[in-house]
Amino acid sequence: MVSELGGSSNRREEEKERLHEEISAQEREIYDRQIRLWGMEAQNKLRNASVLVIGLSGLGAEIVKNLMLAGLNALTIMDDKKATADDKKANFLLPDADYAGQNRAMASAERASALNPMVKLNAIPEGVQQHGKETWKQYSLVILCDQGFEESCRVDEECRDLGVRFMCGAVFGGAGYSFFDFNGHDFLVQIKNIPYDDLEGDDGNKIDDEMTTIEEDRFEKKKFSYAPLRDAFSVDWTAKKYIRKVSRYLPQMYYPIKACIAQLGKGDFTDAAQFKDSWLREVEAAGQSASRFTYEDDDFETFFGAQMSPVCAIVGGIMGQETIKAIAEDQHPLRNLFTYTMVDTVGMVTLLPPA
C-alpha cells in the first residue's frame, strides 16, 4: 500500500514537471526574441512579477501594452475615471464604440488581455485614493499615471517603507515626464575596465606582458540611491551649492513640466496665458530669468490639452524599459527623472537632487 501511494505521488510530480516543461516551451516560443535580447534569467524574473498600473490614460495604455508583451506573471490595471472622447484619441485599448462613460480600466481590459493571454490581467474600477500599503505590498512594482502630485508622493513614501519599486509619470498634451524610485534594489551593471595600455605594475611602469589577459565584460550587483519624489521636486535651486550650476544642470523643459506637475489634480489650464504664468513662477523660483529660454508664446499651447499619442509612446516606452530593468535587476537604471517635449524634440534624463 505504501508503495502504491509513493508511486502515485511520483506520477503526480512527474506530471507537474511535464506540464511545467510544456508551459516553459510555449513561453520560450512566444518570448523567443526578447529572451535573445535580455536572457532567460531576466525572463524568468518577469514571469514571476506582478505589477500595478493606476490610470488608464493614453500613457497608461502604452505602459500596459509594453508590460503585457514583456510576459509578466500578472498585471493589475486600476482607474476610477470614465472614458471620454479625449481618452480615445490616445488610449488604443478602449473599444471603438460605446466606450464613452465606461470605466477606463474595465473598458480597456479586453483588448489588453488579448495582447498576451498568458499574463493574468485584473481590472479594478477604483482610484488611488482608496488604496494604501495593504495594496502596494502585493506587487513587485507600482506605477501611477497622471495622478496628482500629493497622492503620488504618498504612494511613493508608502512603497519605500515596504521596499516596493515605484514609478510615476504623466503626459501633458505634447510633453511628458517619468520619475523612478528603485531605492535599495539591485541592478546587474557592467564594470568599466582600465584600458590595458594604462595598466601599471608595482614599480609604476607600464605592464608589458603578452600573457596578461583582461576580462572584457565584468558585471556585479549594485544598489543605487534614489530620492523620494517629494525631495526630487523640492530642491532649493537658489541655495549656494546649486545657484551657479542650475542654468547648466536643468534643461529648459524642466520648468514647464514642473508647472504641469504642480497643476495635476487641480484641473486643466484654461489657456496659454495661465500656463505661462505658472511657468514663470517655476523659473523665478529657481532664480532664473525667462529671457534665457527659447520658448515662444505659441509653444506654451503644446503643454496642455488632450494627450498626444506619439508622446505617450515615447514616455510609456521609457517607463516600460525601466520596468523591465528593475524587475530583471539588469542593466544600468535611469536616475531618476525623464522629461520630453515636442517643442524641444528631445528627451532628457536628470538626477534630482544633483549628486
C-alpha positions as CSV (number, residue, x, y, z in Angstrom):
1,M,0.0,0.0,0.0
2,V,2.8,2.3,0.9
3,S,4.5,1.5,-2.4
4,E,1.3,2.3,-4.4
5,L,0.9,5.7,-2.6
6,G,4.5,6.5,-3.3
7,G,4.1,5.6,-6.9
8,S,1.0,7.8,-7.2
9,S,2.9,10.7,-5.6
10,N,5.8,10.3,-8.0
11,R,3.4,10.2,-11.0
12,R,1.8,13.5,-9.8
13,E,5.2,15.1,-9.5
14,E,6.2,13.8,-13.0
15,E,3.0,15.2,-14.4
16,K,3.6,18.6,-12.8
17,E,7.2,18.6,-14.1
18,R,5.9,17.6,-17.6
19,L,3.3,20.4,-17.6
20,H,5.9,22.9,-16.4
21,E,8.2,21.9,-19.2
22,E,5.4,22.3,-21.7
23,I,4.5,25.7,-20.4
24,S,8.1,26.7,-20.5
25,A,8.4,25.5,-24.0
26,Q,5.4,27.6,-25.0
27,E,6.8,30.6,-23.3
28,R,10.1,30.2,-25.0
29,E,8.4,30.1,-28.3
30,I,6.3,33.2,-27.6
31,Y,9.1,35.2,-25.9
32,D,11.9,34.0,-28.1
33,R,13.0,37.4,-29.4
34,Q,13.1,39.1,-26.1
35,I,14.8,36.1,-24.4
36,R,17.6,36.6,-27.0
37,L,17.7,40.2,-26.0
38,W,17.8,40.1,-22.2
39,G,18.2,36.4,-21.5
40,M,16.3,33.5,-19.8
41,E,17.1,34.6,-16.3
42,A,15.6,38.0,-16.8
43,Q,12.5,36.5,-18.5
44,N,12.0,34.2,-15.5
45,K,12.0,37.2,-13.2
46,L,9.5,38.9,-15.3
47,R,7.2,35.8,-15.4
48,N,7.2,35.8,-11.6
49,A,6.5,39.5,-11.2
50,S,3.2,41.3,-10.5
51,V,2.7,45.0,-11.5
52,L,0.0,47.5,-10.7
53,V,-0.8,50.3,-13.2
54,I,-3.1,53.1,-11.9
55,G,-4.5,55.4,-14.5
56,L,-5.6,54.1,-17.9
57,S,-4.9,57.3,-19.9
58,G,-3.1,57.2,-23.2
59,L,0.2,56.9,-21.2
60,G,-1.3,54.1,-19.1
61,A,-2.4,52.2,-22.2
62,E,1.2,52.4,-23.6
63,I,2.7,51.1,-20.4
64,V,0.1,48.3,-20.2
65,K,0.8,47.2,-23.8
66,N,4.6,47.1,-23.1
67,L,4.2,45.1,-19.9
68,M,1.7,42.6,-21.3
69,L,4.0,41.9,-24.2
70,A,7.0,41.6,-21.9
71,G,5.4,38.5,-20.2
72,L,4.7,39.3,-16.6
73,N,3.0,36.8,-14.4
74,A,0.2,39.2,-13.5
75,L,-0.8,42.8,-14.3
76,T,-3.5,44.8,-12.5
77,I,-5.0,47.9,-14.0
78,M,-6.9,50.4,-11.8
79,D,-8.9,53.5,-12.6
80,D,-11.9,55.3,-11.2
81,K,-12.4,57.7,-14.2
82,K,-14.9,57.4,-17.0
83,A,-13.7,57.3,-20.6
84,T,-14.1,60.4,-22.8
85,A,-13.5,61.4,-26.4
86,D,-10.1,62.8,-25.4
87,D,-9.2,59.5,-23.8
88,K,-10.0,57.6,-27.1
89,K,-7.5,59.8,-29.0
90,A,-4.6,58.2,-27.2
91,N,-5.9,55.1,-25.4
92,F,-6.0,52.4,-28.1
93,L,-7.2,49.8,-25.6
94,L,-10.6,51.4,-25.4
95,P,-13.2,49.8,-27.7
96,D,-14.1,51.5,-31.0
97,A,-17.7,52.1,-30.0
98,D,-19.7,52.6,-26.8
99,Y,-16.7,53.5,-24.7
100,A,-17.9,56.9,-23.6
101,G,-18.9,56.8,-19.9
102,Q,-17.4,53.4,-19.3
103,N,-14.8,53.0,-16.6
104,R,-11.4,53.3,-18.2
105,A,-9.9,50.3,-16.6
106,M,-12.8,48.0,-17.2
107,A,-13.2,49.2,-20.8
108,S,-9.5,48.7,-21.6
109,A,-9.3,45.1,-20.1
110,E,-10.5,43.1,-23.1
111,R,-8.0,44.5,-25.6
112,A,-5.2,44.5,-23.0
113,S,-5.8,40.8,-22.2
114,A,-5.8,39.9,-26.0
115,L,-2.3,41.2,-26.3
116,N,-1.0,38.3,-24.3
117,P,-3.4,35.7,-22.8
118,M,-0.6,34.2,-20.8
119,V,-0.5,37.2,-18.5
120,K,-3.1,37.2,-15.7
121,L,-4.9,40.5,-16.1
122,N,-7.1,42.1,-13.4
123,A,-9.1,45.3,-13.8
124,I,-10.3,47.3,-10.7
125,P,-12.7,50.3,-11.1
126,E,-11.3,52.2,-8.2
127,G,-9.0,55.2,-7.6
128,V,-5.6,55.5,-6.0
129,Q,-7.1,57.4,-3.0
130,Q,-8.9,54.2,-2.0
131,H,-5.7,52.2,-1.5
132,G,-2.6,52.1,0.7
133,K,0.1,49.8,1.9
134,E,-2.1,46.7,2.1
135,T,-2.5,47.0,-1.7
136,W,1.0,48.1,-2.7
137,K,2.7,45.2,-0.8
138,Q,1.1,42.7,-3.2
139,Y,3.1,44.0,-6.2
140,S,6.7,44.0,-7.4
141,L,6.2,47.5,-8.8
142,V,3.5,50.2,-8.5
143,I,3.1,52.6,-11.5
144,L,1.0,55.8,-11.3
145,C,-0.1,57.6,-14.5
146,D,-1.4,61.2,-14.5
147,Q,-2.1,61.2,-10.8
148,G,-2.0,64.3,-8.5
149,F,1.4,65.2,-7.0
150,E,0.4,64.8,-3.4
151,E,-1.1,61.4,-4.0
152,S,1.9,60.3,-5.9
153,C,4.2,61.4,-3.1
154,R,2.1,59.5,-0.6
155,V,2.2,56.3,-2.6
156,D,6.0,56.7,-3.2
157,E,6.6,57.1,0.5
158,E,4.5,54.1,1.3
159,C,6.2,52.0,-1.3
160,R,9.6,53.0,0.0
161,D,8.6,51.8,3.5
162,L,7.6,48.5,2.0
163,G,10.6,48.1,-0.2
164,V,8.3,48.1,-3.3
165,R,9.6,49.7,-6.5
166,F,7.7,52.8,-7.6
167,M,7.3,54.8,-10.8
168,C,5.1,57.6,-11.9
169,G,4.6,59.7,-15.0
170,A,2.2,61.9,-16.9
171,V,1.7,63.4,-20.4
172,F,0.5,66.9,-20.8
173,G,-0.5,67.5,-24.4
174,G,2.8,67.3,-26.3
175,A,5.1,66.9,-23.2
176,G,5.6,64.3,-20.5
177,Y,7.8,63.0,-17.7
178,S,8.5,59.9,-15.8
179,F,10.0,59.5,-12.3
180,F,11.7,56.4,-11.0
181,D,12.3,55.2,-7.4
182,F,14.0,51.9,-7.1
183,N,15.8,52.8,-3.9
184,G,17.7,49.8,-2.4
185,H,17.1,47.4,-5.2
186,D,19.8,45.5,-7.0
187,F,20.9,46.0,-10.6
188,L,23.5,44.0,-12.5
189,V,25.8,46.6,-14.0
190,Q,28.9,46.4,-16.2
191,I,32.1,47.3,-14.5
192,K,34.4,49.6,-16.5
193,N,37.8,48.1,-17.2
194,I,41.0,50.1,-17.2
195,P,42.4,50.1,-20.7
196,Y,45.2,47.5,-21.0
197,D,47.7,50.2,-22.1
198,D,47.0,52.2,-19.0
199,L,47.8,49.4,-16.5
200,E,50.9,49.8,-14.4
201,G,52.9,47.3,-12.4
202,D,54.1,47.6,-8.8
203,D,57.1,49.5,-9.9
204,G,55.0,52.2,-11.6
205,N,56.0,51.1,-15.1
206,K,53.5,50.1,-17.8
207,I,52.8,46.4,-17.9
208,D,54.2,44.7,-21.0
209,D,53.3,41.1,-20.7
210,E,51.8,39.3,-23.8
211,M,50.4,36.6,-21.5
212,T,48.3,39.0,-19.4
213,T,44.6,38.9,-20.3
214,I,41.8,41.2,-19.2
215,E,38.2,40.1,-19.0
216,E,36.2,42.3,-21.4
217,D,32.8,42.1,-19.8
218,R,32.6,42.0,-16.0
219,F,29.3,42.6,-14.1
220,E,28.4,43.0,-10.4
221,K,25.2,43.7,-8.5
222,K,24.9,47.3,-7.3
223,K,22.3,49.2,-5.3
224,F,21.5,52.7,-6.4
225,S,20.3,55.5,-4.2
226,Y,17.0,57.2,-5.2
227,A,15.5,60.3,-3.7
228,P,11.8,60.3,-2.8
229,L,9.5,62.0,-5.3
230,R,8.9,64.9,-2.9
231,D,12.6,65.6,-2.3
232,A,13.3,65.4,-6.0
233,F,10.9,68.2,-6.8
234,S,11.6,70.3,-3.7
235,V,15.2,71.3,-4.5
236,D,16.1,74.8,-3.5
237,W,17.9,75.9,-6.7
238,T,18.8,79.3,-5.1
239,A,20.9,77.6,-2.5
240,K,24.6,78.4,-2.6
241,K,25.7,74.9,-3.8
242,Y,23.3,75.0,-6.7
243,I,22.8,78.6,-7.9
244,R,25.9,78.6,-10.1
245,K,25.2,75.4,-11.9
246,V,21.4,75.4,-12.2
247,S,21.4,77.1,-15.6
248,R,23.7,74.3,-16.9
249,Y,22.2,71.5,-15.0
250,L,18.4,71.8,-15.6
251,P,17.1,71.5,-19.2
252,Q,14.7,74.2,-20.2
253,M,11.9,71.7,-20.5
254,Y,12.1,71.1,-16.7
255,Y,10.3,74.3,-15.9
256,P,7.1,73.9,-18.0
257,I,6.9,70.2,-16.9
258,K,7.3,71.2,-13.3
259,A,4.4,73.7,-13.8
260,C,2.3,70.9,-15.3
261,I,3.1,68.6,-12.4
262,A,2.1,71.2,-9.9
263,Q,-1.3,71.6,-11.7
264,L,-2.1,67.8,-11.7
265,G,-5.2,67.1,-9.8
266,K,-6.2,70.8,-9.7
267,G,-8.0,71.0,-13.1
268,D,-6.7,71.8,-16.6
269,F,-5.1,75.0,-17.6
270,T,-7.7,77.3,-19.2
271,D,-5.3,78.9,-21.7
272,A,-1.7,79.5,-22.7
273,A,-1.6,82.7,-20.7
274,Q,-2.4,80.9,-17.4
275,F,0.1,78.2,-18.2
276,K,2.8,80.8,-19.0
277,D,2.2,82.4,-15.6
278,S,2.8,79.1,-13.9
279,W,5.9,78.5,-15.9
280,L,7.3,81.9,-14.9
281,R,6.7,81.1,-11.3
282,E,8.8,78.0,-11.6
283,V,11.6,79.8,-13.5
284,E,11.7,82.6,-10.9
285,A,11.6,80.1,-8.0
286,A,14.9,78.7,-9.4
287,G,16.4,82.1,-9.5
288,Q,16.4,82.2,-13.3
289,S,15.4,84.8,-15.9
290,A,12.8,83.9,-18.6
291,S,14.9,85.7,-21.1
292,R,17.4,82.9,-21.3
293,F,14.9,80.4,-22.6
294,T,13.9,79.9,-26.2
295,Y,10.2,79.2,-25.8
296,E,7.8,81.5,-27.7
297,D,4.2,82.2,-26.7
298,D,2.8,79.7,-29.2
299,D,4.9,76.9,-27.7
300,F,3.1,77.1,-24.4
301,E,-0.1,75.8,-26.1
302,T,1.6,72.4,-26.6
303,F,1.8,71.8,-22.8
304,F,-1.9,71.2,-22.2
305,G,-4.9,69.6,-23.9
306,A,-5.5,66.0,-24.9
307,Q,-2.6,63.6,-24.7
308,M,-0.7,63.2,-28.0
309,S,-0.2,59.5,-28.9
310,P,3.4,59.9,-30.0
311,V,4.4,61.5,-26.7
312,C,2.5,58.7,-24.8
313,A,4.5,56.2,-26.8
314,I,7.9,57.9,-26.0
315,V,7.2,58.3,-22.3
316,G,5.5,55.0,-22.0
317,G,8.3,53.3,-23.8
318,I,10.8,54.6,-21.3
319,M,8.7,53.5,-18.4
320,G,8.3,50.1,-19.9
321,Q,12.0,49.8,-20.4
322,E,12.8,50.8,-16.8
323,T,10.2,48.4,-15.5
324,I,11.9,45.5,-17.3
325,K,15.3,46.7,-16.0
326,A,14.0,47.0,-12.4
327,I,12.3,43.6,-12.3
328,A,15.0,41.8,-14.1
329,E,17.6,43.6,-11.9
330,D,19.6,44.1,-15.1
331,Q,21.5,46.9,-16.8
332,H,22.2,50.4,-15.6
333,P,18.9,52.2,-14.5
334,L,17.9,55.7,-15.3
335,R,18.1,58.1,-12.3
336,N,15.7,59.5,-11.8
337,L,13.7,61.9,-13.9
338,F,13.0,61.6,-17.7
339,T,11.4,64.6,-19.5
340,Y,10.3,65.1,-23.1
341,T,8.6,67.8,-25.1
342,M,7.6,68.0,-28.7
343,V,8.9,71.6,-28.8
344,D,12.4,70.6,-27.7
345,T,12.2,67.3,-29.7
346,V,14.5,65.6,-27.3
347,G,14.3,63.5,-24.1
348,M,16.5,64.3,-21.1
349,V,17.5,62.3,-18.0
350,T,18.2,64.4,-14.9
351,L,19.3,63.3,-11.5
352,L,17.3,65.1,-8.7
353,P,18.6,66.3,-6.4
354,P,22.0,66.6,-8.0
355,A,24.7,64.3,-6.6
